[in-house]
Amino acid sequence: MSDIAQSFSSDTSAPTNVGGAERALSTIGGALIVIDGLRSGSTWGALRALVGAVLIARGVGGHCPAYAALGMNTAEDDTQAKRLGGQI
C-alpha cells in the first residue's frame, strides 16, 4: 500500500471525536472560509484559507486534536443516539 493510501486507511487514523452534525457544520463552514480567504487575495486571506482547510479536515476526518487534548468527545452522543434509535 502506498504511503498516501495508508495515511487515509482507518487503522492508522486518529479516533473519531467529533459528532455528525458538528462535522457537517465544520466542513461547510471551513469551505466558506476557504472561498472567502482565497477571494481576498491577501496574506490575511491566505491565513483565513488555511484556517478553513483545518476546519474541513476536522469535519471530513472526524478528529479534533483540541478535543483530544481536552478529553472531549462529541461523537459519543451520536453513538448513544444510534443505540437508542435516535430517541434522545
C-alpha positions as CSV (number, residue, x, y, z in Angstrom):
1,M,0.0,0.0,0.0
2,S,1.3,3.4,-0.9
3,D,2.2,5.9,1.9
4,I,-0.6,8.2,0.8
5,A,-3.2,5.5,0.7
6,Q,-2.0,4.2,4.1
7,S,-2.4,7.6,5.6
8,F,-6.1,7.5,4.7
9,S,-6.8,3.9,5.9
10,S,-8.9,3.6,9.0
11,D,-6.4,1.5,11.1
12,T,-3.9,4.4,11.1
13,S,-6.2,7.3,11.6
14,A,-7.0,9.0,14.9
15,P,-10.2,8.0,16.6
16,T,-13.4,10.0,15.8
17,N,-14.2,12.5,18.5
18,V,-16.4,14.9,16.6
19,G,-20.2,14.3,16.2
20,G,-22.0,14.1,12.9
21,A,-23.8,17.5,12.9
22,E,-20.7,19.2,14.1
23,R,-18.6,17.6,11.4
24,A,-21.1,18.8,8.7
25,L,-21.0,22.3,10.0
26,S,-17.2,22.3,10.3
27,T,-16.9,21.1,6.7
28,I,-19.4,23.6,5.3
29,G,-18.1,26.5,7.4
30,G,-14.5,25.6,6.5
31,A,-15.3,25.6,2.8
32,L,-16.9,29.0,3.1
33,I,-13.9,30.4,4.9
34,V,-11.5,29.0,2.3
35,I,-13.5,30.6,-0.5
36,D,-13.6,33.9,1.3
37,G,-9.9,33.8,2.1
38,L,-8.9,32.9,-1.5
39,R,-11.1,35.6,-3.0
40,S,-9.5,38.3,-0.9
41,G,-6.1,37.6,-2.4
42,S,-4.2,39.0,0.5
43,T,-1.8,37.5,3.1
44,W,-4.7,37.6,5.7
45,G,-6.9,35.9,3.1
46,A,-4.3,33.1,2.8
47,L,-4.3,32.7,6.5
48,R,-8.1,32.5,6.6
49,A,-8.0,29.9,3.8
50,L,-5.6,27.8,5.9
51,V,-7.9,28.0,8.9
52,G,-10.8,27.0,6.7
53,A,-8.8,24.0,5.4
54,V,-8.1,22.9,9.0
55,L,-11.9,23.0,9.6
56,I,-12.6,21.0,6.5
57,A,-10.0,18.3,7.6
58,R,-11.7,18.3,11.1
59,G,-15.1,17.7,9.5
60,V,-14.1,15.1,7.0
61,G,-11.7,13.2,9.3
62,G,-13.9,13.5,12.4
63,H,-11.0,14.1,14.7
64,C,-10.2,17.3,16.5
65,P,-6.8,17.5,18.2
66,A,-8.0,20.2,20.6
67,Y,-10.9,17.9,21.7
68,A,-8.4,15.1,22.2
69,A,-6.2,17.3,24.3
70,L,-9.2,18.4,26.5
71,G,-10.6,14.8,26.7
72,M,-13.8,15.8,24.9
73,N,-15.7,13.6,22.6
74,T,-19.0,14.8,21.0
75,A,-19.1,11.7,18.7
76,E,-20.2,9.6,21.8
77,D,-23.5,11.5,21.7
78,D,-24.1,10.2,18.2
79,T,-23.3,6.6,19.1
80,Q,-25.7,6.7,22.0
81,A,-28.4,8.2,19.8
82,K,-28.0,5.4,17.3
83,R,-28.2,2.8,20.1
84,L,-31.5,4.2,21.3
85,G,-32.9,4.6,17.8
86,G,-32.5,8.3,17.7
87,Q,-34.9,8.9,20.6
88,I,-32.9,11.1,22.9
